Amino acid sequence: MSQSTSIWAMTLGDFRDAVESRSTPGCGAAAAASAGMGLALVLKGLRITDGKHPDVERGELIARGDARLAELGRYADEDVEAFDAYLAAVKRPQDSDVERRARERAIQAAAERANRVPLATARSCLEALRLSVEALTRTADNLRSDTLAGGLMLHAALSSVLINVDANLASLHDAAERESMAAERHALQRDADRHLQRLRSA
């Protein structure tokens, strides 16, 4: 999305109201935005701790987290774009055989994109969740509740965006691609569940 139409140009209240009342932004964008908030909590603990006790490895975690935060922001906007493209494809004319074939090709291309964006979002959430596990031992004791809360939000966001994948997979006609994406979807959830357990037991 352009800077002027980015969800990040909206107030929190406007974004919430848009989610509640319009087709887009939907659950993928809401999940990506929630993941960004969760990662921000993790980064807050790292940054405040590093301000008092600078550490090279902690600084590297902060740099990685900042890059991931920007990535999640882009995916929130890309999710809106992908779903808008799908809605536009569905609305294409189908008065002739040529138009119907063109419409179906557009729908399939949009459906593939509508699956790839949430899968990419989930991968980014997983990397951020891994980072939260690493961050816990490098965050001051009085800030670790933020790290844990952020990790829980990241796990919830990943699980939520994968529901988006479940909803969109059926629209893919290519069985091999559908199975490949479904397999990745389940692997991402398994990895996220494992990292959440590590975070809770750390």
C-alpha positions in Angstrom: 0.0 0.0 0.0 1.1 3.6 -0.5 2.1 5.7 2.4 -1.2 7.6 2.2 -3.3 4.4 2.3 -1.2 2.4 4.7 -3.0 1.1 7.8 -0.1 2.6 9.8 -1.4 6.1 8.8 -4.6 5.3 10.6 -5.3 5.9 14.3 -5.7 2.8 16.4 -9.4 3.7 16.8 -9.8 4.1 13.0 -8.0 0.8 12.4 -10.2 -1.0 14.9 -13.4 0.5 13.4 -12.3 -0.4 9.8 -11.7 -4.0 10.9 -15.1 -4.1 12.5 -17.0 -2.6 9.6 -15.3 -3.3 6.2 -14.1 -6.2 4.2 -10.5 -5.0 4.5 -8.5 -4.8 6.6 -9.3 -8.4 7.7 -7.8 -11.0 10.0 -4.5 -11.2 8.2 -3.8 -7.5 8.6 -5.1 -7.5 12.2 -2.9 -10.5 13.0 0.2 -8.8 11.5 -0.5 -5.6 13.4 -1.0 -7.5 16.6 2.3 -9.3 16.0 4.0 -5.9 15.6 2.6 -4.8 19.0 3.8 -8.0 20.6 7.3 -7.6 19.1 7.3 -4.0 20.3 6.9 -5.2 23.9 9.8 -7.6 23.4 12.0 -4.8 22.0 11.0 -2.4 24.8 12.4 -4.8 27.4 15.6 -5.2 25.4 16.1 -1.5 24.6 15.5 -0.3 28.2 17.8 -3.0 29.6 20.5 -2.1 27.0 20.2 1.6 27.9 21.4 0.8 31.4 23.7 -2.2 30.6 24.9 -2.0 27.0 25.7 -5.4 25.5 26.8 -6.4 22.0 24.6 -9.5 21.7 21.6 -7.6 23.1 22.2 -4.9 20.5 22.2 -7.5 17.8 18.9 -8.8 19.0 17.5 -5.3 18.9 18.7 -4.8 15.3 17.1 -8.1 14.3 13.9 -7.2 16.1 13.7 -3.8 14.4 14.1 -5.4 11.0 11.3 -7.9 11.8 9.1 -5.1 13.1 9.3 -3.3 9.8 8.6 -6.5 7.9 5.5 -7.2 9.9 4.3 -3.7 9.2 4.7 -4.3 5.4 2.8 -7.6 5.6 -0.1 -5.9 7.3 -0.5 -3.6 4.3 0.2 -6.4 1.8 -2.6 -8.5 3.3 -5.0 -5.7 2.6 -3.7 -5.4 -1.0 -4.0 -9.1 -1.6 -7.6 -9.4 -0.4 -8.6 -6.2 -2.4 -7.1 -7.9 -5.5 -9.1 -11.0 -4.8 -12.3 -9.1 -4.5 -11.5 -7.2 -7.7 -10.9 -10.5 -9.5 -14.2 -11.9 -8.4 -16.0 -8.8 -9.7 -14.5 -9.1 -13.2 -17.1 -9.4 -16.0 -18.0 -12.9 -17.2 -20.4 -12.3 -20.0 -18.3 -14.3 -22.6 -16.1 -17.3 -22.6 -13.0 -15.1 -23.0 -14.1 -12.9 -20.0 -14.9 -16.0 -17.9 -11.4 -17.5 -18.6 -9.7 -14.2 -17.9 -11.7 -13.9 -14.7 -10.8 -17.4 -13.5 -7.1 -16.8 -14.2 -7.3 -13.5 -12.2 -9.0 -15.3 -9.3 -6.4 -18.0 -9.2 -3.5 -15.5 -9.2 -5.2 -13.5 -6.5 -6.0 -16.7 -4.4 -2.3 -17.7 -4.6 -1.3 -14.3 -3.4 -3.9 -14.4 -0.7 -2.2 -17.5 0.7 1.4 -16.5 0.2 1.1 -13.3 2.2 -0.3 -14.9 5.4 2.2 -17.7 5.1 5.0 -15.1 4.9 3.4 -13.2 7.8 3.4 -16.4 9.8 7.1 -17.0 9.0 7.9 -13.5 10.2 5.9 -14.1 13.4 7.8 -17.3 14.1 11.2 -15.6 13.7 9.9 -12.9 16.1 8.8 -15.5 18.6 12.2 -17.2 18.4 13.7 -13.8 19.1 11.5 -13.3 22.2 12.9 -16.6 23.6 16.4 -15.3 23.1 15.5 -11.9 24.5 14.1 -13.3 27.8 17.5 -14.0 29.4 18.9 -10.6 28.1 16.1 -8.6 29.5 16.0 -7.1 33.1 13.9 -9.1 35.5 11.4 -6.3 36.0 10.7 -6.2 32.2 10.4 -9.9 31.5 6.6 -9.7 31.9 6.6 -7.5 28.7 8.8 -10.1 26.9 6.4 -12.9 27.9 3.3 -11.0 27.0 4.9 -10.0 23.7 5.7 -13.7 22.9 2.2 -14.7 23.7 0.9 -12.1 21.4 3.2 -13.2 18.6 2.1 -16.8 19.0 -1.6 -15.8 18.9 -1.0 -13.6 15.9 0.7 -16.5 14.1 -2.1 -18.9 14.9 -4.6 -16.3 13.8 -3.0 -15.6 10.4 -2.8 -19.4 9.8 -6.6 -19.5 10.1 -6.6 -17.1 7.2 -4.6 -19.7 5.2 -7.1 -22.4 6.1 -9.9 -20.3 4.7 -8.1 -19.5 1.5 -6.6 -22.9 0.6 -9.8 -24.3 -0.8 -9.8 -21.6 -3.5 -6.6 -23.0 -5.1 -7.2 -25.4 -8.0 -3.6 -26.7 -8.1 -3.7 -29.7 -5.8 0.1 -29.9 -5.4 0.4 -26.2 -4.5 -2.5 -26.6 -2.1 -0.9 -29.5 -0.3 2.5 -27.8 -0.2 1.0 -24.7 1.4 -1.0 -26.8 3.9 2.1 -28.7 4.9 4.0 -25.5 5.5 1.0 -24.1 7.5 1.1 -27.1 9.9 4.9 -27.0 10.2 4.7 -23.3 11.2 2.1 -24.0 13.9 4.1 -26.9 15.3 7.3 -24.7 15.5 5.4 -21.9 17.1 3.9 -24.1 19.7 7.4 -25.5 20.5 8.9 -22.0 20.9 5.9 -20.9 23.1 6.6 -23.7 25.4 10.3 -22.8 25.6 9.3 -19.2 26.4 7.0 -20.3 29.2 9.5 -22.6 30.7 12.5 -20.3 30.4 
